[in-house]
Amino acid sequence: MSSTSPPRAACASPLAASEGAAGTGAARRGCDTLPSGSSLKICAVAEGAADVYPRLGPTRLWDTAGGTAIAIEAGCDVVALDGMPLRYDLASGLVRSGFLVTAPGGAREACIQALAPSGSTRRRPL
């Protein structure tokens, strides 16, 4: 999770998906990391303590539902890594591959582009 130290435009620079849970790459770029569960990290963005939370690994619906509800109510963008809205229904499955939370007025599109594999095309959000 990135603190408010680096500007939100920092998402425009490529992010290494292989940084691992410790976030060592983020620390090298001057970002603070916080070891905690996904819902707490989502809530940190919602309260303004962080600008962005990119979750690059799998989670289950119950790991993120509460934090997602709070973040959306706070005006944050909470989307899948392809930019599509997260779905909380059994038809879409219990496991998601990752997601992105950005602060209100944040750089959602820049972050999605920075996280996209090179040369990929993504669907436009609804």
Stockholm file with secondary structure:
# STOCKHOLM 1.0

chainA/1-126         MSSTSPPRAACASPLAASEGAAGTGAARRGCDTLPSGSSLKICAVAEGAADVYPRLGPTRLWDTAGGTAIAIEAGCDVVALDGMPLRYDLASGLVRSGFLVTAPGGAREACIQALAPSGSTRRRPL
#=GR chainA/1-126 SS CEESSSCGGGGGSCCCTTSTTTTHHHHHTTCCCCCSCHHHHHHHHHTTSEEEEEECSCEEHHHHHHHHHHHHHTTCEEEETTSCBCCCSGGGCSEESCEEEECTTCCHHHHHHHHSCTTCCCCCCC
#=GC SS_cons         CEESSSCGGGGGSCCCTTSTTTTHHHHHTTCCCCCSCHHHHHHHHHTTSEEEEEECSCEEHHHHHHHHHHHHHTTCEEEETTSCBCCCSGGGCSEESCEEEECTTCCHHHHHHHHSCTTCCCCCCC
//
